[in-house]
Amino acid sequence: MAGKKYKEAGGKIVAHDEYELQQAVGLLKEITSVKFDASVDVAMRLGVDPRHADQVVRGTVMLPHGTGKTVSVLVICNEAKVAEAEEAGADFVGFEDYIEKIQNGWTDVDVIIATPDVMGKLGRVGKILGPRGLMPNPKSGTVTMDVAKAVREVKAGKIEFRVDKAGNVHAPVGKVSFGAEQLVDNVTSFIKEVVRLKPSAAKGQYVRNISISSTMSPGIRVKKDKFVA
């Protein structure tokens, strides 16, 4: 059952109403009452059928103000790239030693970046990394020879997203402690990128609805007109 604070927060939201993004962010900051710096998430329900490969929506976006989260990065590469990765700020750097650690159950990292030449051996742990969303992928920029650039982008607020089986795409876009305009900027950047990636095979209404929420808060629906016009 929903707790007292959740019900109180829900009471401030008009059921089925959609709010301008600025209004929705202000309301979200008002109703979030947890004692920690809650994450802010955006969710979009899309008119796509992810069972068809040509309707899968997947991409990355640089959030202008970052996520507010300290992201731990592992770079798997040969010796020639170790110094470059370390200088760029990678938290862990190695090759076969980290593949072995992963085989033994270690996945205590947020993002894994790898150079193309090590992907053959990294494939051995694909069944461990895949379900956790940690497997490096060229489409997300996490398989690259330019490991320094990849590390800096992830640390600065680059996030990856992918539509789920139900046609929803969601991502963290900041913290409640962010200024309202910072959250508006981040949410706008995310929505615009998802809209830009509309598959040509998607028919009918592409963006069904948009909502934002914080940790343990109800969702607040956002007007989508200005994003999809």
C-alpha positions, 0 to 999 in steps of 0.5 A: 500500500502507498505510504502517507507521504506518497498519498499526500504528494499524489493529492497535489497532482490533478489526476489525468492532467498534463502540465507544462514541463516547467510546472511539472518540475516545480511540482515534482520538487514540491512533492518530493519529501524523502530525506536524501537527494532523490533522483529524477527520472523521465519516462516516455511511452512510445507508439512502437513495437520493439519486437520488430528490429526496425522499431527499436529506439536506442541511443545516447544523449549528453545531459547538459547538467549531468545526472548528479551521480558519480559514475564509476567507469571500467575500461577494458583495453590492452596496455597501450591504452591504459595510461590514456584511460587512467588520465581521462578519469577511468576508475578501473583499467585492465584487461584479462584480470577484469574479465576474470573478476567479472567471471567470478561475479564482480560487476561493481561498476556503472559503465564499461568501455572497451576497445574493439580489439578486446571484444572477442575475449570480452564476449566470454562474459556477455551473459553476465554483462548483458542482462545488467546493461553493462556490455559495451556496444559501438552504438552507445559509443562504449566500444571505441579506440578513443577511450579518453573521449568516451570516459570523459563523456560518461563522466560528464553526463552522457547516458544511454537509453533503450526502449523496453518490451512494453514500448517505454523508454526511461532514464535518470535526468538529475537530482531533486537538488538541481535547479528547476531550469537545470532539470528542464534543460536535462529533460528537454535534451532527453525528450528531443533525442528520443523524438529525433530517433523516431523509427521510419517504421513507426506508424501513428502517434509516436509519443503517447505520453511523457511523465517525470517522477522522483524516487518514491514519488507519483509520476507527473504527466508532461504536455508533449505538444511542443516536443512533437509538433 
